[in-house]
């Protein structure tokens, strides 16, 4: 065995891909879940290979008990509300889990076993409306959303525990990364599902907001490799993980609809009510040179391939549902 890993947020997109990666590398994996949590579709194919343990991320005693029980060598903190627009509707909830929860976990590790290596899921949202583009690990943090503010707090907490207590704490500043395991409310999945549905005659139009908004999109399966690699280094540090390419929502839509043989302009309607207004971010593009140089990491799935992957997955899902309904 390479080691034992404890993952918070194990049932999410990143948690499931990371679990697969670690199991393949010979790890024992323990997933930390909230008491009474529902089943996790992303983990159905892994249920007999991992252990799920209940703990409250906001209860330090509960976390300490979980750490003593799991005895991990590595902890990956991926748990936090991740749908950025929703953070405006629940800013306190977002702060509790994304900011306070991360600090509670760091404090529990310091108390129980300071030799544990810790990964904090940071986000490009900590840069907000950046003064420079592309952004690096030294770019000034200027978050503009409750989610970004909470992630910035956690980012600084990991750094402070590294400096004050010598914990092996790393933060991965991950830019937007997608997969078929993302919920449908996330834009790339919404676009992929819309293109697939319209091509199958199940829907007539796709309603979107700002088509000029730009993002640095990558594939989640690529990005979890960087997470793991950070904790295998001799020294802890923070790393930007990104494709380095900015693409507009318009480009995303065009590639998705072309993949199913349709002209997006015939099927997409813009609704200004869906725009994020002044909170929309147009200049978030990451410079992952440090990760490439030190971790030997680089993305394997490009933008067009990612969009095709998403559309194909939704086509298969919708066709399977239609077949099951017909039976």
C-alpha positions as CSV (number, residue, x, y, z in Angstrom):
1,X,0.0,0.0,0.0
2,X,1.2,3.5,-0.8
3,X,-0.8,5.1,2.0
4,X,-4.2,5.9,3.5
5,X,-6.1,8.9,2.2
6,X,-9.0,10.7,3.8
7,X,-11.1,12.7,1.4
8,X,-13.8,15.3,2.3
9,X,-16.3,15.9,-0.4
10,X,-15.6,12.4,-1.7
11,X,-19.0,12.1,-3.4
12,X,-18.5,15.1,-5.7
13,X,-16.9,15.2,-9.1
14,X,-13.3,15.8,-7.9
15,X,-13.7,13.4,-5.0
16,X,-14.8,10.5,-7.2
17,X,-12.0,11.0,-9.8
18,X,-9.4,11.4,-7.0
19,X,-10.6,8.2,-5.3
20,X,-10.2,6.3,-8.6
21,X,-6.7,7.7,-9.0
22,X,-5.6,6.8,-5.4
23,X,-7.1,3.3,-5.6
24,X,-5.2,2.7,-8.8
25,X,-2.0,3.8,-7.0
26,X,-2.6,1.3,-4.2
27,X,-4.0,3.6,-1.5
28,X,-6.7,2.8,1.0
29,X,-9.3,5.5,0.8
30,X,-11.7,6.7,3.5
31,X,-14.4,9.2,2.4
32,X,-15.6,11.6,5.0
33,X,-19.4,12.3,4.7
34,X,-21.9,14.3,6.8
35,X,-24.2,12.3,9.1
36,X,-27.3,11.2,7.3
37,X,-25.9,12.0,3.9
38,X,-27.7,10.5,0.9
39,X,-26.1,8.0,-1.4
40,X,-23.6,9.3,-4.0
41,X,-24.1,8.3,-7.6
42,X,-20.5,9.2,-8.4
43,X,-19.3,6.5,-6.0
44,X,-21.6,3.6,-6.9
45,X,-18.9,1.8,-8.8
46,X,-16.4,2.3,-5.9
47,X,-18.6,1.4,-2.9
48,X,-17.0,-1.9,-2.3
49,X,-13.5,-0.5,-2.5
50,X,-13.7,2.4,-0.1
51,X,-14.7,3.2,3.5
52,X,-17.2,5.9,4.2
53,X,-17.0,7.6,7.7
54,X,-19.4,10.1,9.1
55,X,-18.1,13.4,10.6
56,X,-19.2,17.0,10.9
57,X,-16.8,19.4,9.2
58,X,-17.8,22.1,11.5
59,X,-17.2,20.1,14.7
60,X,-13.6,19.8,15.5
61,X,-14.1,17.0,18.0
62,X,-15.9,15.0,15.3
63,X,-13.0,15.6,12.9
64,X,-10.4,14.6,15.5
65,X,-12.3,11.4,16.1
66,X,-12.4,10.7,12.3
67,X,-8.7,11.3,12.0
68,X,-7.9,9.0,14.8
69,X,-10.1,6.3,13.3
70,X,-9.0,6.7,9.7
71,X,-5.2,7.2,10.4
72,X,-4.6,8.9,7.1
73,X,-1.2,9.8,5.7
74,X,-2.8,12.3,3.4
75,X,-6.0,14.4,3.7
76,X,-7.7,16.0,0.7
77,X,-10.2,18.7,1.7
78,X,-12.6,19.0,-1.3
79,X,-15.8,19.7,0.7
80,X,-17.5,23.0,0.0
81,X,-20.5,24.4,-1.8
82,X,-19.1,24.6,-5.4
83,X,-21.9,26.3,-7.4
84,X,-20.6,29.9,-7.3
85,X,-23.8,31.8,-8.2
86,X,-25.6,30.0,-5.3
87,X,-23.2,31.4,-2.8
88,X,-25.0,34.8,-3.1
89,X,-28.2,33.0,-1.8
90,X,-26.4,31.3,1.1
91,X,-23.3,33.3,1.9
92,X,-23.2,32.3,5.6
93,X,-23.5,28.6,4.7
94,X,-20.8,29.0,2.1
95,X,-18.5,30.7,4.6
96,X,-19.1,28.0,7.2
97,X,-18.1,25.1,5.1
98,X,-15.6,26.6,2.7
99,X,-13.7,28.7,5.2
100,X,-14.4,27.6,8.8
101,X,-14.6,24.0,7.8
102,X,-11.1,24.1,6.2
103,X,-9.7,25.7,9.3
104,X,-11.4,23.2,11.6
105,X,-9.8,20.4,9.6
106,X,-6.4,22.0,9.8
107,X,-6.7,22.4,13.5
108,X,-7.8,18.8,14.0
109,X,-4.8,17.6,12.0
110,X,-2.4,19.8,14.0
111,X,-3.9,18.3,17.2
112,X,-4.1,14.6,16.2
113,X,-1.2,14.1,13.8
114,X,0.8,17.0,12.4
115,X,2.7,14.7,10.1
116,X,-0.4,14.3,7.9
117,X,0.0,15.8,4.5
118,X,-2.9,18.2,3.7
119,X,-4.4,19.4,0.4
120,X,-6.8,22.3,0.3
121,X,-9.0,22.8,-2.7
122,X,-8.5,26.4,-3.6
123,X,-10.1,28.2,-6.6
124,X,-9.5,30.7,-9.3
125,X,-12.4,32.7,-7.7
126,X,-9.9,33.9,-5.1
127,X,-8.5,36.2,-7.8
128,X,-11.9,37.7,-8.6
129,X,-11.3,40.7,-10.9
130,X,-7.5,40.3,-11.2
131,X,-5.1,43.1,-11.8
132,X,-3.1,40.8,-14.2
133,X,-3.8,38.1,-16.7
134,X,-2.8,35.3,-16.7
135,X,-2.7,34.7,-12.9
136,X,0.1,33.0,-11.0
137,X,0.6,31.9,-7.4
138,X,1.8,35.5,-6.6
139,X,-1.2,37.3,-8.1
140,X,-3.0,39.5,-5.5
141,X,-6.2,37.9,-4.2
142,X,-9.3,40.1,-4.9
143,X,-12.4,37.9,-4.6
144,X,-15.8,39.3,-5.5
145,X,-18.2,36.5,-4.7
146,X,-19.0,34.9,-1.3
147,X,-17.6,31.7,-2.6
148,X,-14.4,33.4,-3.6
149,X,-14.1,35.2,-0.3
150,X,-14.6,31.9,1.6
151,X,-12.0,30.1,-0.6
152,X,-9.5,32.9,0.0
153,X,-10.0,32.6,3.8
154,X,-9.3,28.8,3.5
155,X,-6.3,29.5,1.2
156,X,-4.7,31.8,3.8
157,X,-5.5,29.4,6.6
158,X,-3.6,26.6,4.9
159,X,-0.7,28.9,4.3
160,X,-0.7,30.2,7.9
161,X,-0.7,26.6,9.3
162,X,2.1,25.7,7.0
163,X,4.2,28.7,8.3
164,X,3.2,28.7,11.9
165,X,3.1,24.9,12.7
166,X,5.2,23.5,9.9
167,X,2.3,21.4,8.5
168,X,2.7,19.9,5.1
169,X,-0.2,22.0,3.7
170,X,-0.7,22.7,0.0
171,X,-3.4,24.6,-1.9
172,X,-4.3,23.8,-5.4
173,X,-5.6,27.0,-7.1
174,X,-7.8,25.1,-9.6
175,X,-9.5,26.9,-12.5
176,X,-12.8,25.6,-13.9
177,X,-12.7,21.9,-14.4
178,X,-15.5,19.9,-15.8
179,X,-16.7,16.3,-16.4
180,X,-19.9,14.3,-17.0
181,X,-20.0,14.0,-13.2
182,X,-20.8,17.7,-12.7
183,X,-24.4,18.6,-11.8
184,X,-26.5,20.0,-14.7
185,X,-26.6,23.5,-13.3
186,X,-22.9,24.0,-14.1
187,X,-22.7,25.8,-17.4
188,X,-20.6,23.3,-19.5
189,X,-23.0,20.5,-18.4
190,X,-26.0,22.7,-19.1
191,X,-24.7,23.5,-22.6
192,X,-23.7,19.9,-23.3
193,X,-27.1,18.6,-22.1
194,X,-28.9,21.2,-24.1
195,X,-27.1,20.4,-27.3
196,X,-27.7,16.7,-26.8
197,X,-31.4,17.1,-25.9
198,X,-32.1,19.4,-28.9
199,X,-30.3,17.1,-31.3
200,X,-32.5,14.2,-30.1
201,X,-35.7,16.3,-30.4
202,X,-36.3,16.3,-26.7
203,X,-35.9,20.1,-26.3
204,X,-36.3,23.1,-28.6
205,X,-34.1,25.8,-27.2
206,X,-31.3,26.5,-24.7
207,X,-31.5,29.6,-22.6
208,X,-28.2,31.2,-21.5
209,X,-26.9,34.4,-20.0
210,X,-23.7,36.3,-21.1
211,X,-22.2,34.6,-24.1
212,X,-19.1,36.8,-23.9
213,X,-18.1,35.6,-20.4
214,X,-14.8,33.8,-20.5
215,X,-13.3,30.9,-18.5
216,X,-10.3,28.7,-18.4
217,X,-11.8,25.3,-18.7
218,X,-10.2,21.9,-18.2
219,X,-11.0,18.3,-17.5
220,X,-11.5,17.2,-13.8
221,X,-9.7,13.9,-14.4
222,X,-6.6,15.8,-15.3
223,X,-6.7,18.1,-12.4
224,X,-6.9,15.5,-9.7
225,X,-3.5,14.2,-10.9
226,X,-2.1,17.6,-9.8
227,X,-3.7,17.4,-6.4
228,X,-2.1,14.1,-5.7
229,X,1.3,15.2,-7.1
230,X,1.4,18.2,-4.7
231,X,1.4,15.9,-1.7
232,X,4.3,13.8,-3.1
233,X,6.8,16.6,-3.2
234,X,9.6,17.2,-0.7
235,X,8.2,20.6,0.4
236,X,4.6,21.9,0.6
237,X,3.6,24.8,-1.7
238,X,0.7,26.3,-3.6
239,X,0.1,25.7,-7.3
240,X,-2.1,27.1,-10.0
241,X,-3.7,24.3,-12.0
242,X,-5.2,25.5,-15.3
243,X,-5.2,25.0,-19.0
244,X,-3.8,28.5,-19.7
245,X,-6.5,29.1,-22.3
246,X,-9.5,31.4,-22.1
247,X,-12.6,30.5,-24.0
248,X,-16.0,32.3,-24.2
249,X,-19.4,30.8,-23.5
250,X,-20.1,31.5,-27.2
251,X,-17.1,29.2,-28.2
252,X,-18.4,26.6,-25.8
253,X,-21.8,26.6,-27.3
254,X,-20.5,26.6,-30.9
255,X,-18.3,23.6,-30.3
256,X,-21.1,21.7,-28.5
257,X,-23.7,22.2,-31.2
258,X,-21.3,21.6,-34.1
259,X,-20.6,18.3,-32.5
260,X,-24.2,17.2,-33.0
261,X,-24.5,18.8,-36.4
262,X,-26.5,21.9,-35.4
263,X,-26.1,25.6,-35.8
264,X,-26.3,27.0,-32.3
265,X,-27.8,30.3,-33.4
266,X,-30.9,28.4,-34.4
267,X,-31.4,27.1,-30.9
268,X,-29.9,29.4,-28.2
269,X,-31.7,32.3,-26.6
270,X,-30.1,34.8,-24.4
271,X,-31.8,36.0,-21.2
272,X,-30.1,38.9,-19.5
273,X,-31.7,37.7,-16.2
274,X,-29.2,34.9,-16.2
275,X,-26.2,37.1,-16.3
276,X,-24.0,37.6,-13.2
277,X,-23.7,41.3,-13.8
278,X,-20.8,43.1,-12.0
279,X,-19.9,39.7,-10.4
280,X,-19.1,38.2,-13.9
281,X,-15.5,37.5,-14.3
282,X,-13.9,37.8,-17.7
283,X,-10.1,37.7,-17.1
284,X,-9.5,34.4,-15.2
285,X,-6.9,32.6,-17.0
286,X,-4.3,30.6,-15.1
287,X,-0.5,30.3,-15.7
288,X,0.3,26.7,-14.6
289,X,4.1,27.0,-15.3
290,X,5.0,26.2,-11.8
291,X,2.9,23.0,-11.7
292,X,4.4,22.0,-15.1
293,X,7.9,22.7,-13.9
294,X,7.8,21.2,-10.4
295,X,5.1,18.6,-10.6
296,X,5.6,17.5,-14.2
297,X,1.9,18.1,-14.7
298,X,0.1,19.1,-17.8
299,X,-3.5,18.7,-19.0
300,X,-4.1,15.8,-21.4
301,X,-7.7,16.8,-22.5
302,X,-8.0,20.0,-24.5
303,X,-11.0,22.3,-24.7
304,X,-12.6,20.9,-27.8
305,X,-12.1,17.3,-26.7
306,X,-13.6,18.2,-23.3
307,X,-16.7,19.7,-24.8
308,X,-17.1,16.6,-27.1
309,X,-16.7,14.3,-24.1
310,X,-19.5,16.2,-22.2
311,X,-21.9,16.1,-25.2
312,X,-21.2,12.4,-25.9
313,X,-21.9,11.6,-22.2
314,X,-25.2,13.4,-22.2
315,X,-26.2,11.8,-25.5
316,X,-25.6,8.4,-24.0
317,X,-27.4,9.3,-20.8
318,X,-30.5,10.7,-22.6
319,X,-30.6,7.8,-25.1
320,X,-30.4,5.3,-22.2
321,X,-33.2,7.0,-20.4
322,X,-35.4,7.0,-23.5
323,X,-34.7,3.3,-24.1
324,X,-35.5,2.4,-20.5
325,X,-38.8,4.5,-20.7
326,X,-39.7,2.7,-23.9
327,X,-39.2,-0.7,-22.3
